[in-house]
Amino acid sequence: MSVVKNINKFKSFITKNGVGSNDVVSDSVRSYLTYIKQTAKHTQIEINSDSLNSSSDIDDFVQELKLSGKVSKKTITNYTSAMKQYVKMVNS
């Protein structure tokens, strides 16, 4: 089962850092939570402070997503945005 550790901390972090502050139509915070969970699901890698804490780790996840063939380039871009925020949280 795919898991994202510290999901509540991540939600608080992205909210405090302005993700979604200008949303009119959609809920970016909810989207980012979905993106990070789907990244774990599609790669079958647990997302935690050890597996996702640098740009190199993001590159590794992106490669896994591309190899899976299950995710479009646009979706990978969205997932990458969420991963960047997760890395910022881990390193803050």
Sequence and secondary structure as in RCSB ss.txt:
>XXXX:A:sequence
MSVVKNINKFKSFITKNGVGSNDVVSDSVRSYLTYIKQTAKHTQIEINSDSLNSSSDIDDFVQELKLSGKVSKKT
ITNYTSAMKQYVKMVNS
>XXXX:A:secstr
   BTTHHHHHHHHHHTTTTTT SSS HHHHHHHHHHHHHHHHT  BSTTTSSSHHHHHHHHHHHHHHT S HHH
HHHHHHHHHHHHHHHT 
